[in-house]
C-alpha cells in the first residue's frame, strides 16, 4: 500500500478543488456562513465524506466521474448524502474483512466497522485512507478530480505510478509474469533453474520474453530479488487509466494469445455465439457482461492460495455496426 499523510493530502486536495475561487465565496456557495474552507485547508476541521462530494459538485465536477475507472456502479447513488457514501463504501468493500480494513487504515476495528456499515460517516482524511485500503487506487481517485501535480505530497508517487503502469504496455507479458511469481509453485522452485526459464516454461513463452519482463518489472519497482527468488510488491497496477490506443493494443495482445492457444488446441474454454436480439436485450447482455467481470474480480481478489495463472478474454460486439 501507498504510505501517505492523510491530513496533508486532504488539505492539498481541498485547496486544489477550490482553484482560483476565494475561500469565503466557496464557503458561501456550500451553504456555510463562516469561512469553513479556511478551517479545511488549514486542517483545523475536516469535511465529512458527503461534504467532500458536495464540494466536488460545487466546483463544477460530477462526483460519480471520479469512479468511472473503478468497478463500481454508482449511477443511482447520490454521493452528497450520508446514505450515498455508505453505498459507495459498501461497493468498494466487496468481500474485504473489517479487521483487514482497520489494519490498513491504522484505526480500530470498531471505527472501521461503523464506517463500512454506514453507522458513521468518515471525514475526508478517513475517506482517503478507506479508498486506498479498499482499492489501492487512491491516486487514481485524486487524479480524476485534480491534476496530481497540484498536490505536492502526491506528485512523486503519481509520477512513479505512471512509470510502473507503462510496463504493462511496453511488455504485455509482464502481467502474466507477475502472476506467475505469486504462485505457490514458483515459491517452492528456488534453485532448480533460471527464474526466466522457469517462468517461460510455465507460461509457454520464449525465455527472452520472460527475461525482458522480469527486467522491466524490477526497474519499475514492481518486483525485487530477495532470499533467492523474485518477490512481488503489493502495488496495484491498473491499466484502465491509460490512453484508448494503449488499452486497445493490450486487449489485442491478449486476444492474439487466445487465438494462438486455440489454434494450438491448448486447454481452455473457447466459446462463441452469433445471435440476433432486440436492442433492449442487447443492452441487458452488455450489463451482464459487466456484472460477470465484477464477479470475476471479486473471486480473484478473495482466492488463496495462488496456484493457476490464467487469462479471460470476453468479447461482445455488434456485427451490424
Secondary structure, DSSP 8 states (H G I E B T S, - for coil): -----HHHHHHHHHHHHHTTS-HHHHHHHTT-SS-HHHHHHHTSS--BHHHHHHHHHHTT--GGGGGTTSS---TT--TTSHHHHHHHHHHHHTT--HHHHHHHHTS-HHHHHHHHTTSS--BHHHHHHHHHHHHS-HHHHHHTTS-GGG-HHHHHHHHHHHHHHHHHHHSTTHHHHHHHHTSHHHHT-TTSS-HHHHHHHHHT--HHHHHHHHHHHHHTTSEEEETTEEEE-------TTS-HHHHHHHHHHHHHHHHHHHHTT-SS----------HHHHHHHHHHHHHHHHHHHHHHHH--S-------------S--
